[in-house]
Amino acid sequence: MKRISFFCAILLFLGVNPPSTAAPAPVSGREAFAILKGLAGEWHGTSSESGQGSEATVLYRVTSAGSVVVETLFPGTDHEMLTVYHLDGDKLVLTHYCAAGNQPHMRLEPRSTAVDLAFAFAGGSNVNPKKDAHMHAVRIHLENADSIRGEWIGYQDGKQGEVTKFFLARKK
């Protein structure tokens, strides 16, 4: 342990920063909302497996004078769904308008970072979370400015069920 501390002291003296082991900084609701606004546009990719699953299209649109981001999953299909993101005070929240006919509400989790936005169930309409199938959590991971990975985590009978993954690239 003394040898590692001595090594770090020498690196700092020489002006070299040792590699950071600190976790990425958490992001505020307002910062996360700005990140979501930056996703505006059309995204294409696959669901289930990167490059191998079913084709997927996702649209992000900023509306209501910049106060709402609307995400459209599978636009123009009979399975089209909307997710609406907005700030509630300083908290980022979403409502997912599911093809299953329910509307889970979720809140940005405090562990979220600028590259990993995580949302957790916070109630909903037309859903009993102890028994009904519903979306219970969402994770959006920003690989880079033009590539994102998403996970939609379903619950059934109060337990985690299906996880649908999206691998998307921004349409240029």
Secondary structure, DSSP 8 states (H G I E B T S, - for coil): -HHHHHHHHHHHHTT----------B--HHHHHHHHHTT-EEEEEEESSTTTSEEEEEEEEEETTTTEEEEEESTTSTT-EEEEEEEETTEEEEEEE-TTS-EEEEEE-TT-BTTEEEEEEEEEES--TTTS-EEEEEEEEEEETTEEEEEEEEEETTEEEEEEEEEEEE--
